[in-house]
Amino acid sequence: MRKIDMIIVHCTATREGGYFNTADVDRWHRERGFKEIGYHYLIGLGGEIWKGRDEEIPGAHTKGYNSHSIGVCYVGGLDTKNRPRDTRTVAQKASLLKLLKELKKRYPAATIHGHKEFAAKDCPCFDAKEEYKDL
Ligand SMILES: [Zn+2]
């Protein structure tokens, strides 16, 4: 078992309303030289919770933190003019919360973070640490 002490939230940095799934993200990540999709979970626009990379395999999502974290990503993160924005749909918010609660149950020592805490990026375009601090 990997030792997990962080759950890190991301966005796909795609325009709001753009429908993408794990096959798309898997393709983009392979094009960037990753072995497969870098996230462990992807939340679709309709609130779908899709599995990505196996939890037992380190992800490829947050440089320097992959070995001991789980990477969770929602589809979206940009407005129609490609500016960073919290584009989570009501269904995505509900599914993200559900998934994070479930992960916290399995990894009680893990703290929840947003990618931007570890990189000069806007990802996931909202304050995940603050929003989920009581989970
Ligand atoms: Zn990210």
py3Dmol code that shows the C-alpha trace and the ligand (Angstrom):
import py3Dmol

protein = """\
ATOM      1  CA  MET A   1       0.000   0.000   0.000  1.00  0.00           C
ATOM      2  CA  ARG A   2       1.206   3.508  -0.773  1.00  0.00           C
ATOM      3  CA  LYS A   3       1.302   5.907   2.140  1.00  0.00           C
ATOM      4  CA  ILE A   4      -1.161   8.658   1.268  1.00  0.00           C
ATOM      5  CA  ASP A   5      -1.098  11.909   3.221  1.00  0.00           C
ATOM      6  CA  MET A   6      -2.536  14.277   0.626  1.00  0.00           C
ATOM      7  CA  ILE A   7      -5.468  14.473  -1.734  1.00  0.00           C
ATOM      8  CA  ILE A   8      -4.832  17.092  -4.399  1.00  0.00           C
ATOM      9  CA  VAL A   9      -7.652  18.623  -6.449  1.00  0.00           C
ATOM     10  CA  HIS A  10      -7.220  19.718 -10.076  1.00  0.00           C
ATOM     11  CA  CYS A  11      -9.199  20.961 -13.047  1.00  0.00           C
ATOM     12  CA  THR A  12      -8.663  19.904 -16.661  1.00  0.00           C
ATOM     13  CA  ALA A  13      -8.249  23.574 -17.663  1.00  0.00           C
ATOM     14  CA  THR A  14     -10.862  23.151 -20.394  1.00  0.00           C
ATOM     15  CA  ARG A  15     -13.652  25.596 -21.230  1.00  0.00           C
ATOM     16  CA  GLU A  16     -16.900  25.467 -19.267  1.00  0.00           C
ATOM     17  CA  GLY A  17     -19.455  23.237 -20.904  1.00  0.00           C
ATOM     18  CA  GLY A  18     -16.764  21.308 -22.771  1.00  0.00           C
ATOM     19  CA  TYR A  19     -17.531  17.629 -22.385  1.00  0.00           C
ATOM     20  CA  PHE A  20     -14.438  15.500 -21.857  1.00  0.00           C
ATOM     21  CA  ASN A  21     -13.916  12.099 -20.270  1.00  0.00           C
ATOM     22  CA  THR A  22     -11.088   9.846 -19.110  1.00  0.00           C
ATOM     23  CA  ALA A  23     -10.302   8.761 -22.684  1.00  0.00           C
ATOM     24  CA  ASP A  24      -9.603  12.394 -23.619  1.00  0.00           C
ATOM     25  CA  VAL A  25      -7.459  13.094 -20.571  1.00  0.00           C
ATOM     26  CA  ASP A  26      -5.636   9.782 -21.037  1.00  0.00           C
ATOM     27  CA  ARG A  27      -4.826  10.796 -24.621  1.00  0.00           C
ATOM     28  CA  TRP A  28      -3.623  14.281 -23.609  1.00  0.00           C
ATOM     29  CA  HIS A  29      -1.406  12.868 -20.887  1.00  0.00           C
ATOM     30  CA  ARG A  30       0.082  10.198 -23.161  1.00  0.00           C
ATOM     31  CA  GLU A  31       0.825  12.952 -25.664  1.00  0.00           C
ATOM     32  CA  ARG A  32       2.757  14.698 -22.882  1.00  0.00           C
ATOM     33  CA  GLY A  33       4.776  11.545 -22.313  1.00  0.00           C
ATOM     34  CA  PHE A  34       2.933  10.088 -19.323  1.00  0.00           C
ATOM     35  CA  LYS A  35       2.242   6.357 -19.278  1.00  0.00           C
ATOM     36  CA  GLU A  36      -1.489   6.940 -18.900  1.00  0.00           C
ATOM     37  CA  ILE A  37      -3.942   9.409 -17.363  1.00  0.00           C
ATOM     38  CA  GLY A  38      -2.150  11.140 -14.483  1.00  0.00           C
ATOM     39  CA  TYR A  39      -5.169  11.554 -12.191  1.00  0.00           C
ATOM     40  CA  HIS A  40      -6.729   8.833 -10.061  1.00  0.00           C
ATOM     41  CA  TYR A  41     -10.255  10.211 -10.483  1.00  0.00           C
ATOM     42  CA  LEU A  42     -12.000  12.459 -12.954  1.00  0.00           C
ATOM     43  CA  ILE A  43     -15.353  14.161 -12.310  1.00  0.00           C
ATOM     44  CA  GLY A  44     -17.420  14.619 -15.460  1.00  0.00           C
ATOM     45  CA  LEU A  45     -19.754  17.529 -16.178  1.00  0.00           C
ATOM     46  CA  GLY A  46     -22.757  15.451 -15.192  1.00  0.00           C
ATOM     47  CA  GLY A  47     -21.198  14.457 -11.893  1.00  0.00           C
ATOM     48  CA  GLU A  48     -19.803  11.167 -13.176  1.00  0.00           C
ATOM     49  CA  ILE A  49     -17.000   9.824 -10.981  1.00  0.00           C
ATOM     50  CA  TRP A  50     -14.594   8.069 -13.321  1.00  0.00           C
ATOM     51  CA  LYS A  51     -11.575   6.066 -12.227  1.00  0.00           C
ATOM     52  CA  GLY A  52      -8.305   7.019 -13.830  1.00  0.00           C
ATOM     53  CA  ARG A  53      -4.951   5.679 -12.763  1.00  0.00           C
ATOM     54  CA  ASP A  54      -5.025   2.930 -10.141  1.00  0.00           C
ATOM     55  CA  GLU A  55      -4.728   4.345  -6.622  1.00  0.00           C
ATOM     56  CA  GLU A  56      -1.828   2.042  -5.872  1.00  0.00           C
ATOM     57  CA  ILE A  57       0.241   3.657  -8.639  1.00  0.00           C
ATOM     58  CA  PRO A  58       1.652   7.151  -8.043  1.00  0.00           C
ATOM     59  CA  GLY A  59      -0.104   9.718 -10.197  1.00  0.00           C
ATOM     60  CA  ALA A  60       1.340  12.321 -12.547  1.00  0.00           C
ATOM     61  CA  HIS A  61      -0.382  15.523 -11.462  1.00  0.00           C
ATOM     62  CA  THR A  62       1.621  17.504  -8.899  1.00  0.00           C
ATOM     63  CA  LYS A  63       5.377  17.634  -9.316  1.00  0.00           C
ATOM     64  CA  GLY A  64       7.156  16.606  -6.137  1.00  0.00           C
ATOM     65  CA  TYR A  65       4.003  15.257  -4.448  1.00  0.00           C
ATOM     66  CA  ASN A  66       2.882  12.353  -6.617  1.00  0.00           C
ATOM     67  CA  SER A  67       4.379   9.499  -4.629  1.00  0.00           C
ATOM     68  CA  HIS A  68       2.250  10.143  -1.510  1.00  0.00           C
ATOM     69  CA  SER A  69      -0.937  11.702  -2.882  1.00  0.00           C
ATOM     70  CA  ILE A  70      -4.168  10.959  -4.718  1.00  0.00           C
ATOM     71  CA  GLY A  71      -4.991  13.213  -7.668  1.00  0.00           C
ATOM     72  CA  VAL A  72      -8.621  14.168  -8.244  1.00  0.00           C
ATOM     73  CA  CYS A  73      -9.700  16.316 -11.179  1.00  0.00           C
ATOM     74  CA  TYR A  74     -12.939  17.902 -12.409  1.00  0.00           C
ATOM     75  CA  VAL A  75     -13.631  18.686 -16.051  1.00  0.00           C
ATOM     76  CA  GLY A  76     -13.552  22.448 -16.603  1.00  0.00           C
ATOM     77  CA  GLY A  77     -11.735  25.355 -14.993  1.00  0.00           C
ATOM     78  CA  LEU A  78     -11.833  27.954 -17.783  1.00  0.00           C
ATOM     79  CA  ASP A  79     -14.577  30.346 -18.845  1.00  0.00           C
ATOM     80  CA  THR A  80     -15.569  30.820 -22.489  1.00  0.00           C
ATOM     81  CA  LYS A  81     -12.670  33.251 -22.978  1.00  0.00           C
ATOM     82  CA  ASN A  82     -10.158  30.789 -21.529  1.00  0.00           C
ATOM     83  CA  ARG A  83      -9.826  32.656 -18.242  1.00  0.00           C
ATOM     84  CA  PRO A  84      -9.481  30.640 -15.014  1.00  0.00           C
ATOM     85  CA  ARG A  85     -12.837  30.146 -13.347  1.00  0.00           C
ATOM     86  CA  ASP A  86     -14.565  27.768 -10.980  1.00  0.00           C
ATOM     87  CA  THR A  87     -16.860  26.153 -13.535  1.00  0.00           C
ATOM     88  CA  ARG A  88     -17.973  23.217 -11.386  1.00  0.00           C
ATOM     89  CA  THR A  89     -21.578  22.272 -12.070  1.00  0.00           C
ATOM     90  CA  VAL A  90     -23.936  21.512  -9.172  1.00  0.00           C
ATOM     91  CA  ALA A  91     -23.532  17.820  -9.999  1.00  0.00           C
ATOM     92  CA  GLN A  92     -19.746  18.088 -10.082  1.00  0.00           C
ATOM     93  CA  LYS A  93     -19.659  19.815  -6.699  1.00  0.00           C
ATOM     94  CA  ALA A  94     -21.842  17.090  -5.189  1.00  0.00           C
ATOM     95  CA  SER A  95     -19.740  14.281  -6.687  1.00  0.00           C
ATOM     96  CA  LEU A  96     -16.458  15.906  -5.728  1.00  0.00           C
ATOM     97  CA  LEU A  97     -17.663  16.218  -2.148  1.00  0.00           C
ATOM     98  CA  LYS A  98     -18.848  12.610  -2.132  1.00  0.00           C
ATOM     99  CA  LEU A  99     -15.557  11.333  -3.536  1.00  0.00           C
ATOM    100  CA  LEU A 100     -13.430  13.396  -1.149  1.00  0.00           C
ATOM    101  CA  LYS A 101     -15.457  12.140   1.834  1.00  0.00           C
ATOM    102  CA  GLU A 102     -14.949   8.582   0.646  1.00  0.00           C
ATOM    103  CA  LEU A 103     -11.197   9.094   0.178  1.00  0.00           C
ATOM    104  CA  LYS A 104     -10.907  10.716   3.608  1.00  0.00           C
ATOM    105  CA  LYS A 105     -12.556   7.655   5.109  1.00  0.00           C
ATOM    106  CA  ARG A 106      -9.946   5.421   3.489  1.00  0.00           C
ATOM    107  CA  TYR A 107      -7.031   7.790   4.097  1.00  0.00           C
ATOM    108  CA  PRO A 108      -7.891   9.532   7.387  1.00  0.00           C
ATOM    109  CA  ALA A 109      -4.439  11.112   7.686  1.00  0.00           C
ATOM    110  CA  ALA A 110      -4.685  12.781   4.285  1.00  0.00           C
ATOM    111  CA  THR A 111      -5.201  16.533   3.987  1.00  0.00           C
ATOM    112  CA  ILE A 112      -7.025  18.081   1.026  1.00  0.00           C
ATOM    113  CA  HIS A 113      -5.327  20.638  -1.180  1.00  0.00           C
ATOM    114  CA  GLY A 114      -5.574  22.462  -4.476  1.00  0.00           C
ATOM    115  CA  HIS A 115      -2.819  22.130  -7.067  1.00  0.00           C
ATOM    116  CA  LYS A 116      -2.159  25.883  -6.892  1.00  0.00           C
ATOM    117  CA  GLU A 117      -0.724  25.485  -3.394  1.00  0.00           C
ATOM    118  CA  PHE A 118       2.204  23.640  -4.968  1.00  0.00           C
ATOM    119  CA  ALA A 119       2.633  25.300  -8.341  1.00  0.00           C
ATOM    120  CA  ALA A 120       2.368  28.746  -9.912  1.00  0.00           C
ATOM    121  CA  LYS A 121      -1.006  27.871 -11.451  1.00  0.00           C
ATOM    122  CA  ASP A 122      -4.674  28.705 -10.884  1.00  0.00           C
ATOM    123  CA  CYS A 123      -5.635  25.018 -10.842  1.00  0.00           C
ATOM    124  CA  PRO A 124      -8.247  24.007  -9.680  1.00  0.00           C
ATOM    125  CA  CYS A 125      -9.597  27.604  -9.862  1.00  0.00           C
ATOM    126  CA  PHE A 126     -11.124  27.585  -6.383  1.00  0.00           C
ATOM    127  CA  ASP A 127      -9.770  27.280  -2.848  1.00  0.00           C
ATOM    128  CA  ALA A 128      -9.966  23.540  -2.253  1.00  0.00           C
ATOM    129  CA  LYS A 129      -8.071  23.683   1.031  1.00  0.00           C
ATOM    130  CA  GLU A 130     -10.588  26.144   2.479  1.00  0.00           C
ATOM    131  CA  GLU A 131     -13.712  24.557   0.994  1.00  0.00           C
ATOM    132  CA  TYR A 132     -12.905  21.084   2.290  1.00  0.00           C
ATOM    133  CA  LYS A 133     -11.119  21.960   5.518  1.00  0.00           C
ATOM    134  CA  ASP A 134     -13.807  20.363   7.683  1.00  0.00           C
ATOM    135  CA  LEU A 135     -13.923  17.006   5.891  1.00  0.00           C
TER     136      LEU A 135
END
"""
ligand_1 = """\
1
ZN
Zn -3.679 20.798 -11.565
"""
view = py3Dmol.view(width=600, height=400)
view.addModel(protein, "pdb")
view.setStyle({"model": 0}, {"cartoon": {"style": "trace"}})
view.addModel(ligand_1, "xyz")
view.setStyle({"model": 1}, {"stick": {}})
view.zoomTo()
view.show()
